Amino acid sequence: MAQGYLTISRPGPLSTLQDAGRYGVRRLGVTQGGPADLHAWAWANWLLGNPWGGTALEITLGGLELKAGQDCRLALAGPDMQATLDGKPLAPWRAFTLKAGQVLSLGMCRQGVRAYLAVAGGFIAEPVLGSRACVVRDGLGGHKGDGSKLAAGDRLAFVPNETAIPARRLPDDALPDYGEMPRLALIPGAQFRFFDDASLLNAFGQPWRVDNRSDRMGIRLQGPPLHCSIASMISEGINLGAVQVPPDGQPIVLLNDRQTIGGYPRLGTLTPLACSRLAQCRPGQPLWLYSTATDAAQREYRQFRARFE
């Protein structure tokens, strides 16, 4: 079947292809990758009727410009990046048609960090270890298979889909407000009880701020130092959202491109949707943590996934 292409004229600071992530390979020291904001990525695919796992473009901060080689259906989800189609304003959280020769341009986002651009049927790329998710640090996945971020002149391939689904509109409760102060759910971890009482009061009793030393590997939080009585640990497996506390007492929330093992005590683990919201927080953004139970977190995630079945 003939392929279509979107040609990148301006890639922005960091634009990468992401599917649902790379699983079953952490024993090899390979991390999962995948969309930092699972929520926006999933709804971008949903707007086009793509199945769960569709490969979409994650655009960090904005600055992307591309041109269509063939007609295609696209969807944009996430924060407002002042998108335009041939110079005309284009709002996020909707599907639209980009005709051959037309240009989609994104400015810089006013709020949030990452937007997602999906194409009907998903972008085409060769899977690496079972996934197209791009992990730049590991040199895996993405549009070339080698972990490359997009560069000017690159082309993104897709199969033109002539069977359009009926127009979809996001449910009102699915639209996030990136201007609100986030409240992030944390499941207490194995070392939780080894933090002193003052640290636990501080962890949940006042806001934290996002440090500027943050990326897809992890996001540092600034606040009162947390103190744990465990002086040293044997390294153990690290899951998405793990909140490690190094000797300086400032928590680090580990995200999609994290290392696979770590030896710092963990306050707990953010839920997947809490990680998604954190991934949209800019440096200096205040946020609150609150404790939740495992069954409540699982129920929330099952309800989220059920919307895409």
N, C-alpha and C positions, 0 to 999 in steps of 0.2 A: 504494500500500500504506500502511495506517495506521502512524503512527509512535508509538513510546513515548517517555517522557521520564523523566529523573532530575532532580529539582529540588534545587538546591543551597541548603542552609540556612546552611552555614558553609564558606567556601571554603579556609581555611588561608592561609598566607603567600603561596604561589605555586603555583597549579594551572592547568595548560594542556593543551590537546589537542596530541598529537604523532603524526604518522605517520612513515614512514621518512625523510622529509626532502625538501627542495626542491633539485632538481638541474638543471643546465643553464642556470642564470641568474647565475652568479658574474661573468660578463662584464658584467653590468648593475650590479654592486656589491651583489647580493643574496646573503645568506649562506644556508646550508642548513637551519638549525634541526634538528628531529628530536629523538629521545630522547637525553638526555645519557648514560643507561645503556642502551645497545643490548641488552645481555644480558637484563636484567630485563624490558624492554619486549617483546622477542621471545618470551620464555617466557610472559608474561602472555597474549599473543595465541595462542600454541600451546596453552595449556590449554583454550581454547575452540574450537580448530580454525579460527581465523581465518587467512587467507592472509598472507604476508609483506606488510608495509605497512599493516596494519590500524591505524586511528586509535584510540589509547588515551589515557587521562588520566595525565599526569605530575604527581605530588603531591610537592612539596618540603617536607620537614620534618614534614608531617602536618597535623593540625588540620581535616581535611575532614569534613563531614557532609552527607549527601544522603538523599532519600526517593524511593522508586520510585513512579511513577505507574501502571506496568504490570509484570507479572511479567517478569523478565529473568534471564539467566545472565551472571554476572560472574566475573572472575578477578583476584586480587590477587597481585602479585609484587614482590619487593624487600625492604627491611629491615622488621623488626617495628615497626609503628606502633600497636600495641595496639588493633587494629580490633575492633569489636563489631557484631553484627547484632541489632538490638532489645535491646541491652544484654548479649548473650551473646558471649563471646570468639570471635574468628575468626582463625585462623592464616593467615599469608601463604603464597604459593606453591601455591594451590589454587583451583579453580573452585567456585562456589556459586550458589544461586538466591536472588534477592532478590524477594520477592513484593510485589504492589501494596500500598502503605501502609507497608511495612517501612522501617526507617532503618538505614543503614550509617554508622558513626562511626569516625573515625580519631583517635587521640591523637597525641602527638609521638613521633618515632622514638627508640629507645634507641641504636641504632647506624645507620650509614649516613645517607643524605640524602634519597634519592628513591625513591618507590614508584610502581607502575604499576597502574592499574585499567582492565581491558579489558572490553568487552561483546561478547557473541556477535554477529558480523556487523560490528562496529566502530561507533564513534560517527559520526553524520552531521554534516557541515558542508560549506559550499561551498569548493571548492579555490581557492586564490589562487596564480597562477603555477605551477599543476600540483600543489600540495600543500596539505594542511590543517595543516601544522606551524606552531605558533604561535611567532613571534619578537616578543616584546614591544617590544624596542628598535627594530625596523624597522616596527612597526605592521602586521604581516602574519599572516594565517592565524588559526587558533583557531576557537572555536565561533561567533564573530561575523564572522570574516574580517578583523578590524581589529587583530589582535595583542593583544586584551584577555585578561587573565588572568580566571579565574572570579571572580564576585562573588555575594554572597548574593542569591537570587532567580532566578539564571540557571537555564536548563534545558538539559540535554544530550539530544539526540535520538538515537534508535536505531530500527531496524526489529525488532520482536519476532520472535525466531527460535524457531519451535515444533519444529524438528528438532534435538533434542539429540544431541550426539556422545557416545560412551562416555566415562566418567570417565577422565581422564588423570592420571598421577602423574609428576612430574619425575624424570628420572634422578638418582641420587645425586651424580654428578659435576657436575651443573648447579647445585647449591645452593652459593652462595658463603658464606664465613664473613667477615662484615664486621668481626669483631673481630680478625682476623689482620692482621699488618703486610703491606701489599701489596708485591709485586715487579712493577714495570712495565717491559714490553719497549719499548725505544727503537731505532729504525732510525737510524744515524748519517746526518746531512744533509750538504749541499754545503759548509757552512762548518765542519764538524767538525774538519778538520785545522788550522784556524787558531786553535783554542783551545790554550793552552799545556799542557804535560805535567801540571803541578800541578792545573790545572783539570779535566782529564780524570780524573785519579786521584780528585779530590774528587767529581766527578759520579757515579762508579760505585762509589766505595770507602767511602761513608758514607751514612747515611740523610738524607733531606730531610724537612721538615715543611710541611704545607699552611698557607698564610697565610690570615688571615681575609678578605683582599681577594680573594674568589673568587666566581664566579657562572657562569652558562651561557655567557658569552663566553670566560672563561679562568680558570685557577687558578694563582695564584702559589705558588712554592715558596721556602722559607726555608732557607738554608745558606751555606756559604762562597762568596764571590763568584767567579764564573767570568770568566776574562779571555780576550778574543778579540783578535787582532791587526788585525782589520778595523775601521777607524775609522768608515767610512760605507759605505752600500750603496744601490743603486737598489732601490726597493720592488719586491717580487715577490709572486706569488700565494701565499696561505697556505692550507694544507690542514688538515683535522681532525688534532689531536694535535701540531701543530707546536710545538716548544719554542724559543721566542724568548728571547734573552738581551739585555736592554736595558743601558744603561751602568752601572747599579748592580750588574750581575752576578748578579741573582736571576732565575732562569728563570720564564717564564710559559708554561704549557701552554694552547694555544688550543683551545676546544671548539666546540660546535655553533653558537653565536650569534656567533662571531668575526667580525672584519672580513675583507674578502676579499683585501687586500694588506697587506704589512708590510715594513719596512726594517731590522729588527734581525737580526743574524746568528742562525742556528739551530743548536743543538746536534744536532738531529735531529727525529724524529717518533715519537710514541707510536703503537702499533698501535691499531686500533679497540677491541679488547677491553681493552687497557690504559687507554684513555680511559674506557671504561665503568666500570672499577674505580676510577679516579681520581675520577669523578663522584660516587662514594659515600663519599669521604673527607671527614671533618669538619675544621674548622680545628684545627691542632695535631697532626693525625694524622701519624705518621712513616711514611715509605715509602722503598723502594729503587728505583733505576733500574738496568737492566742492558741491555747491547747485544745486539741480535739482527740477523740478516740478513734482507734483503727476502724471499727465497724462503721462509724459515721463517715469517715473518709472514703471507705470502700463504697458505701451507699451513694455518696455524692458522685464518685467517678462512674459507677454503673449507670446512674441516671444520665450523666453527661454522654456516655458512649451510646446509650439507647437511642438518643436523638439522631444518630447517624446510621442506625441499622437499616 
